[in-house]
Amino acid sequence: MKEAEVNRCQIQQWYPKFKSVSIKTIIHELPESFVEYLLDDSGPFVLPLSVSNEDAFPSRVHNPIDEEDYQVSEGSGDEAEKPLPPPSFPELELKVKESIETLGGAVFPKLNWSSPKDSAWISSSGTLRCTSFSEIVLLLRSSDSLVHDLCHAYDSCSDKTLSRPSSFFLSLRKWYSSLKPEMEFRCFVSGHQLVGISQREVTTFYPVLVENKVDLQMLIEDFFFDFVRMKFESENYTFDVYVTKDERVRIMDFNPWGAFTLPLLFTWEELEQNVRREEASVDFRVVESRCGIRPGLKTAVPLDYIDTSPGSGWDQFLRKVDAEFQQQIISPGEGADA
């Protein structure tokens, strides 16, 4: 993998070329002070001071230091340590607010390559849906996966000369509540040839994908030849698409071939074998049954959420699941799907 291949997968690089076949997006270059704020873990988690009264979050989020810790003891004078004022990014906040309004009132955020999917748990909706600057910042600051964009984007490059991009960008993408996870697919391209397609959400079995597999493959292959193959410069890469209910295909993202890109229902060895076949045909994979479900590959939740000690919420949940499973064994056929 080369640095140039990684750079082409930055959303601010590819979106202008594929705007007509993607979802509406507004991109803002981030000031270096904001990038430093995202990386700063030296103190309490403090959200920026908002210039708008519309943001519902207080400036301090889950701060382990109580206000009492900041009280100046009697007689300490000016020598007592005082808390620093919260950061503020008024220009960026106003631009983001305007973009959210332009995009219909709700967006999901993304940096150069990645979105903060691992921090969706912290939002009130459990998703990446954001309606304010504070909600966006909360997701960005809570995400571990974005550290890749900020610090490690070029780690797998054979010609690595950069430690990080020269600039970072915040992309605000229009939020569609009607999007169905089963209709998103990852496509694998090697030597400008489409060699594999995988269901993107591999943690669930969707019978509709099995039923419509042939038609979906034709739609995606035609889209690749018509809109992607001659426009994306890299020889080897992946791209994610969404198929709408009226059978239109929309580009969601581009990623490099290999390295940190997940192969989903493939392994990279299998994909390499597909490339070497003389009469290569596109290998389209979906979860064919409940037995084919894969575990979630990225989670990031508080320890309390995964506490399985006796009496914990997860312990009770797992006990209930086990009891229902044992009941199904005792009474086969009862409660089966129609």
BELKA-V108050 format. One record per residue. N is the residue number from 0. RES is the residue in three letters. NEAR is the number of other ideal C-beta (glycine too) atoms within 8 Angstrom. D_CENTER is the distance of its C-alpha to the mean C-alpha in whole Angstrom. Layout:
((N,RES,NEAR,D_CENTER) (N,RES,NEAR,D_CENTER))
//
This chain:
((0,MET,10,22) (1,LYS,8,23) (2,GLU,11,22) (3,ALA,7,22) (4,GLU,13,20) (5,VAL,13,17) (6,ASN,9,18) (7,ARG,13,18) (8,CYS,14,14) (9,GLN,12,14) (10,ILE,13,13) (11,GLN,9,16) (12,GLN,9,18) (13,TRP,11,17) (14,TYR,12,17) (15,PRO,7,20) (16,LYS,7,21) (17,PHE,12,19) (18,LYS,8,19) (19,SER,4,22) (20,VAL,9,20) (21,SER,11,16) (22,ILE,9,15) (23,LYS,7,17) (24,THR,12,15) (25,ILE,9,17) (26,ILE,11,16) (27,HIS,12,18) (28,GLU,7,19) (29,LEU,11,19) (30,PRO,9,22) (31,GLU,6,22) (32,SER,8,23) (33,PHE,10,20) (34,VAL,11,18) (35,GLU,8,21) (36,TYR,11,20) (37,LEU,10,17) (38,LEU,9,18) (39,ASP,7,21) (40,ASP,4,22) (41,SER,3,25) (42,GLY,6,26) (43,PRO,7,25) (44,PHE,8,22) (45,VAL,11,23) (46,LEU,14,21) (47,PRO,14,23) (48,LEU,8,26) (49,SER,13,25) (50,VAL,7,28) (51,SER,9,27) (52,ASN,4,29) (53,GLU,7,26) (54,ASP,10,23) (55,ALA,5,24) (56,PHE,11,23) (57,PRO,5,25) (58,SER,10,25) (59,ARG,9,25) (60,VAL,10,22) (61,HIS,4,23) (62,ASN,9,26) (63,PRO,4,28) (64,ILE,6,31) (65,ASP,5,33) (66,GLU,5,35) (67,GLU,5,38) (68,ASP,6,37) (69,TYR,8,37) (70,GLN,6,40) (71,VAL,7,43) (72,SER,6,46) (73,GLU,4,49) (74,GLY,4,51) (75,SER,7,48) (76,GLY,5,48) (77,ASP,3,46) (78,GLU,4,45) (79,ALA,8,43) (80,GLU,3,39) (81,LYS,6,37) (82,PRO,5,34) (83,LEU,5,32) (84,PRO,6,31) (85,PRO,10,27) (86,PRO,9,26) (87,SER,8,26) (88,PHE,11,24) (89,PRO,7,26) (90,GLU,7,26) (91,LEU,13,22) (92,GLU,13,22) (93,LEU,9,24) (94,LYS,9,22) (95,VAL,13,19) (96,LYS,12,21) (97,GLU,8,23) (98,SER,12,20) (99,ILE,14,19) (100,GLU,7,22) (101,THR,7,22) (102,LEU,14,19) (103,GLY,6,21) (104,GLY,6,20) (105,ALA,10,16) (106,VAL,14,13) (107,PHE,11,9) (108,PRO,15,9) (109,LYS,9,7) (110,LEU,14,10) (111,ASN,11,11) (112,TRP,10,9) (113,SER,12,6) (114,SER,8,4) (115,PRO,14,5) (116,LYS,10,4) (117,ASP,10,7) (118,SER,14,9) (119,ALA,11,9) (120,TRP,9,12) (121,ILE,7,14) (122,SER,14,14) (123,SER,3,17) (124,SER,5,15) (125,GLY,6,13) (126,THR,7,10) (127,LEU,12,8) (128,ARG,11,12) (129,CYS,14,14) (130,THR,8,17) (131,SER,13,18) (132,PHE,13,18) (133,SER,12,18) (134,GLU,12,15) (135,ILE,14,13) (136,VAL,10,15) (137,LEU,14,15) (138,LEU,16,11) (139,LEU,13,11) (140,ARG,10,14) (141,SER,9,13) (142,SER,14,10) (143,ASP,7,11) (144,SER,11,8) (145,LEU,12,9) (146,VAL,10,13) (147,HIS,11,12) (148,ASP,11,12) (149,LEU,12,15) (150,CYS,9,17) (151,HIS,7,16) (152,ALA,11,15) (153,TYR,12,19) (154,ASP,6,20) (155,SER,8,20) (156,CYS,10,22) (157,SER,5,25) (158,ASP,6,27) (159,LYS,8,25) (160,THR,5,26) (161,LEU,7,24) (162,SER,4,22) (163,ARG,8,19) (164,PRO,9,19) (165,SER,3,22) (166,SER,6,20) (167,PHE,11,16) (168,PHE,13,15) (169,LEU,13,13) (170,SER,14,12) (171,LEU,15,13) (172,ARG,12,12) (173,LYS,10,14) (174,TRP,12,13) (175,TYR,6,15) (176,SER,5,16) (177,SER,4,18) (178,LEU,8,15) (179,LYS,5,15) (180,PRO,8,13) (181,GLU,10,16) (182,MET,9,16) (183,GLU,13,13) (184,PHE,14,14) (185,ARG,12,14) (186,CYS,13,17) (187,PHE,14,18) (188,VAL,18,21) (189,SER,12,24) (190,GLY,7,27) (191,HIS,5,26) (192,GLN,8,26) (193,LEU,11,23) (194,VAL,12,24) (195,GLY,14,21) (196,ILE,13,19) (197,SER,15,17) (198,GLN,13,16) (199,ARG,10,12) (200,GLU,9,12) (201,VAL,12,15) (202,THR,7,15) (203,THR,9,18) (204,PHE,9,21) (205,TYR,11,21) (206,PRO,6,25) (207,VAL,7,24) (208,LEU,12,22) (209,VAL,9,26) (210,GLU,6,28) (211,ASN,8,26) (212,LYS,10,25) (213,VAL,6,28) (214,ASP,7,27) (215,LEU,12,24) (216,GLN,11,24) (217,MET,8,27) (218,LEU,11,25) (219,ILE,15,22) (220,GLU,10,25) (221,ASP,8,26) (222,PHE,12,23) (223,PHE,12,23) (224,PHE,7,26) (225,ASP,6,27) (226,PHE,10,24) (227,VAL,13,22) (228,ARG,10,24) (229,MET,3,27) (230,LYS,7,24) (231,PHE,12,22) (232,GLU,3,24) (233,SER,11,22) (234,GLU,7,24) (235,ASN,10,22) (236,TYR,14,18) (237,THR,12,15) (238,PHE,14,14) (239,ASP,14,12) (240,VAL,13,14) (241,TYR,12,15) (242,VAL,13,18) (243,THR,9,20) (244,LYS,3,23) (245,ASP,4,25) (246,GLU,7,24) (247,ARG,6,22) (248,VAL,13,20) (249,ARG,11,17) (250,ILE,13,15) (251,MET,10,11) (252,ASP,8,10) (253,PHE,11,12) (254,ASN,10,12) (255,PRO,15,15) (256,TRP,13,17) (257,GLY,8,17) (258,ALA,7,17) (259,PHE,6,13) (260,THR,9,12) (261,LEU,6,12) (262,PRO,11,15) (263,LEU,11,15) (264,LEU,10,18) (265,PHE,12,20) (266,THR,6,21) (267,TRP,8,21) (268,GLU,6,25) (269,GLU,11,25) (270,LEU,14,23) (271,GLU,9,26) (272,GLN,8,28) (273,ASN,12,27) (274,VAL,11,28) (275,ARG,5,31) (276,ARG,8,33) (277,GLU,3,35) (278,GLU,4,35) (279,ALA,9,31) (280,SER,5,30) (281,VAL,10,26) (282,ASP,10,25) (283,PHE,11,23) (284,ARG,10,22) (285,VAL,11,21) (286,VAL,13,21) (287,GLU,6,25) (288,SER,6,26) (289,ARG,5,25) (290,CYS,4,26) (291,GLY,8,23) (292,ILE,10,20) (293,ARG,10,18) (294,PRO,5,17) (295,GLY,6,13) (296,LEU,6,12) (297,LYS,7,10) (298,THR,5,11) (299,ALA,10,12) (300,VAL,6,15) (301,PRO,6,18) (302,LEU,5,21) (303,ASP,5,23) (304,TYR,8,20) (305,ILE,8,21) (306,ASP,10,25) (307,THR,7,27) (308,SER,6,30) (309,PRO,4,33) (310,GLY,5,33) (311,SER,9,29) (312,GLY,6,27) (313,TRP,10,25) (314,ASP,12,29) (315,GLN,9,30) (316,PHE,8,27) (317,LEU,9,28) (318,ARG,8,32) (319,LYS,8,31) (320,VAL,8,29) (321,ASP,8,32) (322,ALA,8,35) (323,GLU,8,33) (324,PHE,8,33) (325,GLN,8,36) (326,GLN,9,38) (327,GLN,10,36) (328,ILE,7,38) (329,ILE,6,41) (330,SER,8,41) (331,PRO,6,40) (332,GLY,4,39) (333,GLU,7,39) (334,GLY,4,35) (335,ALA,5,34) (336,ASP,2,32) (337,ALA,2,34))
//
